[in-house]
Amino acid sequence: MARAVSRTELDPRIVIVGCGLAGLAAAQRLLHHGFGSIRLLEANNRSGGRAWSQGFARGLLEIGAQWIHGPSKQNAVFQLASQHDLLDEEAMSEENQALQIDGLPPNVSTYYSSSGRRIGPEIAAPVEKLYSALILKSREFFQSKTEPVRSLGEFLKLEIARCAEEWKDDEETRNLKLALLNAEFKLECCISGTDSLDLIALQPFGEYVPLPGIDCVFPGGFKSLIDAMMKPLPKDIVSYNKPVKCIHWNGAFKASDAQDHSYSILVECEDGETIPADHVIVTVPLGFLKEHYRTFIHPPLPDSKINSIQKLGFGTNNKIFLEFEEPFWDPKCQLIRLVWEDESPLLSARPDLQKEWFRKIFGFIVLQPVERHGHVLLAVLAGEEANFMESLSDSEVKNCLTQVIRRFTGNPAIPPPKSIVRSKWYSDRYTRGSYSYTAVGSSGDDIDVIAQPLPLPATKAQPLQVLFAGEATHRTFYSTTHGALESGWREADRLNNHYLHLTSMNTKV
């Protein structure tokens, strides 16, 4: 019986493009499996990708990923954070993990209208309940072979119009309820990272799996998880400020230190360095792939993969952090909601982007606890308005939001915030947005197609060469950090299984 060739003897060279959660997860798992020749290439000067903690006010803020969505035993990020003791006692409680909240955390909200008055719970609470019921109903079409309309927005608007016909309210109350529902649409745009709910495909919307547990944050910032993942990696495994220009695959490339071996991959960096490899794991955001798929990989991607990259949605979700000297909000308030009284989901008119971009802000999240953050509000907005906001100066944004706050609270004496920090994910050349969603015309099948390695199927003669990871490659957890983490593990395991198969094939009786 001939001896099997071990993976250690083969010692494949593996390049990972991107040092975000997916890239770090892949590197960790590959090292665990015994792979030794690994190199991560990161275009920016830091690890973490779209998880980026930054100092502000009294502590840290999250420019990108902020919450662990569904912190429970099924959540890979939560489990990893637990292993490294990165979460507080409340997040770790069994009660917190068990609560099923359907993706929306409970909060103490204060509603303000554009006429400067508070909206009481007697009106707001039934509207919240109605909207939650409609979202749950919209998720049921995933199991159905038919759908009444193509988009989530169309479905919700039809259902709202039907419900509104049964309302017995006076015209003012009716219009206020519709304005509240329109505010819910803006929040949903931020959750999904889309410009409009009309862009989200209805049928696959229910395939995304919300996990149980009340969303929680890292007391030490997402940075604490990135640092914990980086710590066991070999020194100098990551090359920073190293953007990749093109991945050449299906070739026979030589390396100066291994002339007797041909590599199927040659990674060409923007600084001119070329790195031969046996495999490459691509973890770049879908927004980058959408913009560069024609030149980033050569030979070109198969038509099926290109079509899926084009069809799947990738939107912007931007943050604006405002620090105040003193709070103007109630100490118990967790979320300040903004309701424009002249808006309705049943009206198709959109505000002028340049003059009224701020209308897309659904409200202000109060960062807590105050001892950790100071008096900080977080405004979130998505879509074209989020893209446009990036073109404005800090002072323009700060002055604009000061006027919005004064108008909605009815208090013209509220001082402006003393400092501001914003995310600009759309203009970031290596992301071009925030995260993915299933757009009209796409489905979970497109996510799987993007995740397929090249070539497929892999054989001994044509082994795995180009693998794909990242949140946009996870069919049920797309748009999340736990989806990104699992995708990196998945591709590392795929490579490991590939070599286990090859070594078993080399064993002859």
C-alpha positions as CSV (number, residue, x, y, z in Angstrom):
1,M,0.0,0.0,0.0
2,A,1.5,3.3,-1.1
3,R,1.8,6.1,1.5
4,A,-0.7,8.9,1.3
5,V,0.7,12.3,0.4
6,S,0.0,14.6,3.4
7,R,-1.1,18.2,3.2
8,T,2.0,19.2,5.1
9,E,4.1,17.8,2.3
10,L,2.0,19.6,-0.3
11,D,2.2,22.8,1.8
12,P,-0.2,24.8,-0.5
13,R,0.3,28.6,-0.6
14,I,-3.0,30.4,0.2
15,V,-3.7,34.1,-0.2
16,I,-6.7,35.7,1.5
17,V,-7.8,39.0,0.0
18,G,-9.3,41.2,2.7
19,C,-8.7,41.2,6.4
20,G,-12.3,41.7,7.6
21,L,-14.2,39.2,9.6
22,A,-14.5,36.7,6.8
23,G,-10.8,36.9,6.0
24,L,-9.7,36.6,9.6
25,A,-12.1,33.7,10.1
26,A,-10.7,31.9,7.1
27,A,-7.1,32.4,8.3
28,Q,-7.9,31.2,11.8
29,R,-9.6,28.0,10.6
30,L,-6.9,27.3,8.0
31,L,-4.2,27.5,10.7
32,H,-6.3,25.2,12.9
33,H,-6.5,22.7,10.1
34,G,-2.7,22.7,9.8
35,F,-2.1,24.9,6.8
36,G,1.1,26.9,7.2
37,S,1.6,29.1,4.2
38,I,-1.0,31.8,4.5
39,R,-0.9,35.5,3.6
40,L,-3.6,38.1,4.1
41,L,-3.7,41.2,1.9
42,E,-5.6,44.2,3.2
43,A,-6.2,47.3,1.1
44,N,-6.6,49.6,4.1
45,N,-4.2,50.3,7.0
46,R,-6.3,48.3,9.6
47,S,-8.0,44.9,10.1
48,G,-11.7,44.5,10.6
49,G,-13.2,45.6,7.2
50,R,-16.7,46.9,7.8
51,A,-16.2,46.4,11.5
52,W,-14.4,49.6,12.6
53,S,-14.2,51.0,16.1
54,Q,-13.0,54.6,16.5
55,G,-12.5,56.9,19.5
56,F,-15.1,59.6,20.1
57,A,-16.4,61.6,23.1
58,R,-15.8,59.5,26.2
59,G,-15.2,56.2,24.5
60,L,-15.6,54.3,21.3
61,L,-18.0,54.4,18.4
62,E,-18.7,52.0,15.6
63,I,-18.2,53.4,12.1
64,G,-19.5,50.1,10.7
65,A,-20.9,47.0,12.4
66,Q,-22.4,47.9,15.8
67,W,-24.6,45.2,17.1
68,I,-24.5,41.4,17.5
69,H,-27.8,40.7,15.8
70,G,-29.5,37.8,17.6
71,P,-26.9,37.1,20.4
72,S,-27.7,33.5,21.1
73,K,-26.1,30.0,20.7
74,Q,-26.8,30.0,17.0
75,N,-24.8,33.1,16.4
76,A,-21.1,32.5,15.6
77,V,-20.0,36.1,16.5
78,F,-21.8,35.8,19.9
79,Q,-20.2,32.4,20.6
80,L,-16.7,33.7,19.7
81,A,-17.2,36.8,21.8
82,S,-18.3,34.6,24.7
83,Q,-15.2,32.5,24.4
84,H,-13.0,35.6,24.7
85,D,-15.1,37.1,27.5
86,L,-15.9,40.2,25.5
87,L,-19.5,40.8,26.5
88,D,-21.2,42.1,29.6
89,E,-23.3,40.2,32.1
90,E,-26.6,41.4,30.6
91,A,-25.7,40.2,27.1
92,M,-24.6,36.8,28.5
93,S,-27.9,36.2,30.4
94,E,-30.0,33.2,29.4
95,E,-33.1,35.5,29.3
96,N,-31.4,37.9,26.8
97,Q,-30.4,35.0,24.5
98,A,-33.8,33.3,24.6
99,L,-36.0,36.3,23.7
100,Q,-37.4,36.1,20.1
101,I,-37.7,39.6,18.8
102,D,-37.8,39.0,15.0
103,G,-34.8,41.1,14.3
104,L,-36.1,44.3,16.0
105,P,-34.8,45.1,19.5
106,P,-37.3,46.4,22.0
107,N,-36.7,50.1,22.9
108,V,-38.2,53.0,24.7
109,S,-39.0,55.4,21.9
110,T,-40.0,59.0,21.9
111,Y,-41.9,60.1,18.8
112,Y,-41.7,63.7,17.6
113,S,-43.6,65.1,14.6
114,S,-42.4,67.7,12.1
115,S,-44.8,70.2,13.7
116,G,-42.8,70.0,16.9
117,R,-45.1,67.9,19.1
118,R,-44.8,64.5,20.7
119,I,-46.9,61.6,19.4
120,G,-48.3,59.6,22.3
121,P,-48.3,55.8,22.6
122,E,-52.0,55.6,22.1
123,I,-51.3,56.3,18.4
124,A,-47.8,55.1,17.9
125,A,-48.1,51.7,19.6
126,P,-50.9,50.3,17.4
127,V,-49.0,51.4,14.3
128,E,-45.9,49.7,15.5
129,K,-47.9,46.5,16.1
130,L,-49.5,46.7,12.7
131,Y,-46.2,47.2,10.9
132,S,-44.6,44.3,12.8
133,A,-47.5,42.0,11.8
134,L,-47.2,43.0,8.2
135,I,-43.4,42.3,8.2
136,L,-44.0,38.9,9.6
137,K,-46.7,38.3,7.0
138,S,-44.3,39.3,4.2
139,R,-41.8,36.7,5.3
140,E,-44.3,33.9,4.7
141,F,-44.0,34.1,0.9
142,F,-40.6,32.4,1.0
143,Q,-42.4,29.1,1.5
144,S,-44.9,29.8,-1.2
145,K,-44.5,29.2,-4.9
146,T,-46.4,32.3,-5.8
147,E,-46.2,35.9,-4.7
148,P,-48.8,38.7,-5.0
149,V,-46.2,41.3,-6.1
150,R,-42.5,41.4,-6.7
151,S,-41.2,43.7,-4.0
152,L,-41.5,44.0,-0.2
153,G,-42.5,47.7,-0.6
154,E,-45.4,46.9,-3.0
155,F,-46.7,44.3,-0.7
156,L,-46.6,46.5,2.4
157,K,-48.2,49.4,0.6
158,L,-51.1,47.2,-0.6
159,E,-51.6,45.8,2.9
160,I,-51.5,49.3,4.4
161,A,-54.0,50.6,1.9
162,R,-56.3,47.7,2.7
163,C,-56.0,48.3,6.5
164,A,-56.4,52.1,6.1
165,E,-59.8,51.6,4.5
166,E,-61.0,50.1,7.8
167,W,-59.7,52.9,10.0
168,K,-62.5,54.9,11.7
169,D,-60.2,57.8,12.6
170,D,-60.6,61.5,11.6
171,E,-58.4,62.7,8.6
172,E,-55.7,64.2,10.8
173,T,-55.2,61.0,12.9
174,R,-55.4,58.8,9.7
175,N,-52.6,60.9,8.1
176,L,-50.5,60.8,11.2
177,K,-50.8,57.0,11.2
178,L,-49.6,56.9,7.6
179,A,-46.7,59.2,8.5
180,L,-45.7,56.8,11.3
181,L,-45.8,53.9,8.9
182,N,-43.6,55.9,6.5
183,A,-41.1,56.3,9.3
184,E,-41.1,52.5,9.7
185,F,-40.2,52.2,6.0
186,K,-37.2,54.4,6.6
187,L,-36.1,52.2,9.5
188,E,-36.6,49.1,7.4
189,C,-34.4,50.6,4.6
190,C,-31.6,51.0,7.2
191,I,-32.0,47.4,8.4
192,S,-31.9,46.1,4.9
193,G,-29.3,48.6,3.6
194,T,-31.5,49.7,0.6
195,D,-32.6,52.9,-1.0
196,S,-36.3,51.8,-1.1
197,L,-38.3,48.8,0.0
198,D,-39.5,48.6,-3.6
199,L,-36.1,47.3,-4.4
200,I,-36.3,44.3,-2.0
201,A,-37.6,41.1,-3.6
202,L,-40.6,39.8,-1.6
203,Q,-40.3,36.1,-2.0
204,P,-36.7,35.6,-0.8
205,F,-37.1,38.2,2.0
206,G,-38.2,35.5,4.4
207,E,-35.2,33.3,3.7
208,Y,-33.0,35.6,5.9
209,V,-33.0,34.0,9.4
210,P,-33.3,36.3,12.4
211,L,-31.8,34.8,15.5
212,P,-33.2,35.0,19.0
213,G,-31.7,37.3,21.6
214,I,-31.8,41.1,22.2
215,D,-29.2,42.8,20.1
216,C,-26.1,43.7,22.1
217,V,-22.9,45.6,21.6
218,F,-19.2,45.0,22.6
219,P,-18.3,47.1,25.7
220,G,-14.8,47.3,24.2
221,G,-16.1,47.9,20.7
222,F,-16.0,45.5,17.8
223,K,-12.3,46.2,17.8
224,S,-12.1,43.9,20.9
225,L,-13.3,40.9,18.7
226,I,-10.9,41.8,15.8
227,D,-8.0,42.1,18.3
228,A,-8.9,38.7,19.8
229,M,-9.0,37.1,16.3
230,M,-5.7,38.7,15.3
231,K,-3.8,37.7,18.5
232,P,-3.1,34.0,17.6
233,L,-2.2,34.7,14.0
234,P,1.5,34.5,13.1
235,K,3.4,37.8,13.1
236,D,3.4,39.6,9.8
237,I,0.8,37.3,8.2
238,V,-1.2,40.5,7.2
239,S,0.1,43.0,4.6
240,Y,-1.6,46.3,5.1
241,N,-2.1,49.1,2.5
242,K,-1.9,46.3,-0.1
243,P,-4.8,46.6,-2.5
244,V,-5.1,43.8,-5.1
245,K,-5.3,44.8,-8.8
246,C,-6.1,41.5,-10.4
247,I,-6.3,37.8,-9.5
248,H,-5.0,35.7,-12.3
249,W,-6.2,32.1,-12.1
250,N,-6.1,28.8,-14.1
251,G,-2.5,29.5,-15.0
252,A,0.9,28.0,-14.5
253,F,3.0,30.6,-12.6
254,K,6.5,30.1,-11.2
255,A,7.9,31.5,-7.9
256,S,11.5,32.4,-7.5
257,D,11.8,30.2,-4.4
258,A,10.0,27.2,-5.9
259,Q,11.0,26.7,-9.5
260,D,9.9,23.1,-9.6
261,H,6.3,23.9,-8.8
262,S,3.7,25.7,-10.9
263,Y,1.1,27.8,-9.2
264,S,-2.4,28.1,-10.6
265,I,-2.9,31.6,-9.1
266,L,-1.0,34.9,-9.4
267,V,-2.2,37.7,-7.3
268,E,-1.2,41.1,-8.8
269,C,-1.1,43.9,-6.3
270,E,-1.5,47.6,-7.1
271,D,2.0,48.3,-6.0
272,G,3.4,45.9,-8.6
273,E,4.1,42.9,-6.4
274,T,3.0,39.6,-7.8
275,I,2.3,36.7,-5.4
276,P,2.0,33.1,-6.8
277,A,-0.4,30.9,-4.9
278,D,-2.2,27.6,-5.1
279,H,-5.5,29.1,-3.8
280,V,-7.0,32.5,-3.1
281,I,-9.9,33.3,-0.9
282,V,-11.7,36.5,-2.0
283,T,-13.5,38.3,0.8
284,V,-14.0,41.7,-0.8
285,P,-17.4,43.4,-0.4
286,L,-20.1,42.8,-3.1
287,G,-20.0,46.5,-3.8
288,F,-16.4,46.3,-4.8
289,L,-17.1,43.2,-7.0
290,K,-20.0,45.0,-8.7
291,E,-17.7,47.8,-9.7
292,H,-14.6,45.7,-10.6
293,Y,-15.6,42.2,-11.6
294,R,-14.6,42.8,-15.2
295,T,-10.9,43.5,-14.3
296,F,-10.5,42.1,-10.8
297,I,-10.4,38.4,-11.9
298,H,-8.8,37.0,-15.0
299,P,-9.8,34.9,-16.9
300,P,-13.2,36.6,-16.5
301,L,-15.8,35.2,-14.1
302,P,-18.4,32.8,-15.6
303,D,-21.6,34.5,-16.9
304,S,-23.7,32.9,-14.2
305,K,-21.5,34.5,-11.5
306,I,-21.5,37.9,-13.2
307,N,-25.3,37.8,-13.5
308,S,-25.7,37.0,-9.8
309,I,-23.2,39.8,-8.8
310,Q,-25.2,42.2,-10.9
311,K,-28.6,41.1,-9.6
312,L,-28.0,41.0,-5.9
313,G,-28.5,44.2,-4.1
314,F,-25.8,46.2,-2.2
315,G,-26.8,49.4,-0.5
316,T,-25.4,52.1,1.7
317,N,-26.3,52.6,5.4
318,N,-24.5,55.5,6.9
319,K,-24.1,56.8,10.5
320,I,-23.9,60.3,11.9
321,F,-22.7,60.6,15.5
322,L,-23.4,63.8,17.4
323,E,-21.9,64.6,20.8
324,F,-23.8,67.1,23.0
325,E,-22.6,69.0,26.0
326,E,-25.8,68.2,27.8
327,P,-28.7,65.9,26.8
328,F,-32.0,67.4,25.7
329,W,-33.7,64.0,25.8
330,D,-35.3,62.0,28.6
331,P,-32.9,59.9,30.5
332,K,-35.0,56.7,29.9
333,C,-35.3,57.4,26.1
334,Q,-33.4,54.9,23.9
335,L,-34.6,56.1,20.5
336,I,-35.9,59.4,19.2
337,R,-38.2,58.8,16.2
338,L,-38.8,61.5,13.6
339,V,-42.2,61.6,11.8
340,W,-42.8,63.9,8.9
341,E,-46.5,64.6,8.9
342,D,-46.8,65.2,5.2
343,E,-45.3,61.8,4.3
344,S,-47.1,58.5,3.6
345,P,-46.0,55.2,2.1
346,L,-49.0,55.5,-0.2
347,L,-47.6,58.6,-1.8
348,S,-44.9,58.0,-4.4
349,A,-43.3,61.5,-4.3
350,R,-39.7,61.6,-2.9
351,P,-38.1,64.7,-1.4
352,D,-35.5,66.7,-3.3
353,L,-32.2,64.9,-2.6
354,Q,-30.0,68.0,-2.3
355,K,-32.5,70.1,-0.3
356,E,-34.1,67.5,1.9
357,W,-31.7,64.5,2.2
358,F,-32.1,64.5,6.0
359,R,-35.7,63.4,5.6
360,K,-34.4,59.8,5.2
361,I,-33.2,59.8,8.8
362,F,-35.6,57.6,10.8
363,G,-34.5,59.0,14.1
364,F,-31.7,59.2,16.7
365,I,-30.4,56.3,18.7
366,V,-29.2,57.3,22.2
367,L,-25.9,55.6,22.9
368,Q,-25.9,54.0,26.3
369,P,-24.6,53.9,28.9
370,V,-23.7,57.6,29.2
371,E,-20.7,56.7,31.4
372,R,-19.2,54.8,28.4
373,H,-20.2,57.2,25.6
374,G,-21.0,60.6,26.9
375,H,-24.1,62.4,25.6
376,V,-24.1,61.0,22.1
377,L,-26.9,60.5,19.5
378,L,-26.6,58.3,16.4
379,A,-28.5,59.2,13.3
380,V,-28.8,56.5,10.6
381,L,-29.9,56.8,7.0
382,A,-29.8,54.6,4.0
383,G,-29.8,54.8,0.2
384,E,-29.3,57.7,-2.1
385,E,-29.7,60.2,0.7
386,A,-26.9,58.4,2.6
387,N,-24.7,58.6,-0.5
388,F,-25.4,62.3,-1.0
389,M,-24.7,63.1,2.7
390,E,-21.1,62.0,2.1
391,S,-20.6,64.9,-0.2
392,L,-21.4,67.5,2.4
393,S,-19.0,69.0,5.0
394,D,-19.2,68.2,8.7
395,S,-20.4,71.7,9.4
396,E,-23.2,71.5,6.8
397,V,-24.4,68.2,8.3
398,K,-24.1,69.4,11.9
399,N,-26.0,72.7,11.2
400,C,-28.7,70.8,9.2
401,L,-29.3,68.2,12.0
402,T,-29.4,70.9,14.6
403,Q,-32.3,72.6,12.7
404,V,-34.0,69.2,12.4
405,I,-33.7,68.6,16.2
406,R,-35.0,72.0,17.0
407,R,-37.9,71.7,14.7
408,F,-39.1,68.3,15.9
409,T,-38.7,69.0,19.6
410,G,-40.2,72.4,19.2
411,N,-37.3,73.9,21.2
412,P,-35.3,76.5,19.2
413,A,-32.8,76.9,22.1
414,I,-31.2,73.5,21.8
415,P,-27.5,74.1,21.4
416,P,-25.7,72.5,18.4
417,P,-23.7,69.4,19.0
418,K,-20.1,70.1,19.9
419,S,-18.6,67.4,17.7
420,I,-19.6,65.1,14.8
421,V,-18.2,61.9,13.2
422,R,-19.7,60.3,10.1
423,S,-19.3,57.1,8.1
424,K,-18.8,57.3,4.4
425,W,-19.1,53.8,3.1
426,Y,-20.3,54.6,-0.4
427,S,-17.3,56.7,-1.3
428,D,-14.9,54.2,0.2
429,R,-13.3,52.7,-2.9
430,Y,-12.9,49.3,-1.4
431,T,-16.5,48.8,-0.2
432,R,-18.8,51.1,-2.3
433,G,-21.6,50.7,0.2
434,S,-22.5,48.8,3.4
435,Y,-24.0,45.3,2.9
436,S,-26.1,43.1,0.6
437,Y,-29.8,42.4,0.2
438,T,-31.9,40.3,-2.1
439,A,-33.0,42.8,-4.7
440,V,-36.0,42.4,-7.0
441,G,-35.0,39.8,-9.7
442,S,-32.6,38.1,-7.4
443,S,-32.9,35.2,-4.9
444,G,-30.9,33.1,-2.5
445,D,-29.7,31.1,-5.5
446,D,-27.7,34.1,-6.5
447,I,-26.0,34.2,-3.2
448,D,-25.0,30.6,-3.6
449,V,-23.8,31.2,-7.1
450,I,-21.5,34.0,-5.9
451,A,-20.2,31.7,-3.2
452,Q,-19.3,28.9,-5.7
453,P,-15.5,28.4,-6.0
454,L,-13.6,28.3,-9.3
455,P,-13.4,26.0,-11.1
456,L,-16.5,24.0,-10.3
457,P,-16.4,21.1,-10.0
458,A,-12.9,20.8,-8.6
459,T,-10.9,17.7,-9.6
460,K,-7.4,16.4,-9.0
461,A,-6.5,17.6,-12.4
462,Q,-8.2,21.0,-11.8
463,P,-8.2,21.7,-8.1
464,L,-9.9,24.5,-6.2
465,Q,-8.4,27.8,-7.1
466,V,-10.5,30.8,-6.3
467,L,-12.9,30.7,-3.3
468,F,-15.3,33.4,-2.2
469,A,-16.4,34.5,1.3
470,G,-18.0,37.5,2.9
471,E,-21.5,38.4,4.2
472,A,-22.9,38.5,0.6
473,T,-22.1,34.8,0.2
474,H,-24.2,33.5,3.1
475,R,-27.7,32.6,2.0
476,T,-29.5,33.0,5.4
477,F,-27.2,35.4,7.3
478,Y,-26.3,37.9,4.5
479,S,-25.7,41.5,5.7
480,T,-24.4,40.3,9.1
481,T,-21.1,39.9,10.9
482,H,-22.0,36.3,11.9
483,G,-22.7,35.6,8.2
484,A,-19.3,36.9,7.3
485,L,-17.6,34.9,10.1
486,E,-19.4,31.7,9.0
487,S,-18.5,32.2,5.4
488,G,-14.8,32.4,6.2
489,W,-15.0,29.2,8.2
490,R,-16.9,27.6,5.4
491,E,-14.2,28.3,2.7
492,A,-11.4,27.2,5.0
493,D,-13.3,23.9,5.6
494,R,-13.9,23.6,1.9
495,L,-10.1,23.7,1.3
496,N,-9.4,21.3,4.1
497,N,-11.9,18.8,2.8
498,H,-10.5,19.2,-0.7
499,Y,-7.0,18.2,0.6
500,L,-8.4,15.4,2.7
501,H,-10.1,14.1,-0.5
502,L,-6.8,14.4,-2.5
503,T,-4.7,12.7,0.1
504,S,-7.2,9.8,0.3
505,M,-7.1,9.5,-3.5
506,N,-3.4,9.1,-3.3
507,T,-3.7,6.1,-1.1
508,K,-3.6,3.0,-3.3
509,V,-4.1,-0.6,-2.2
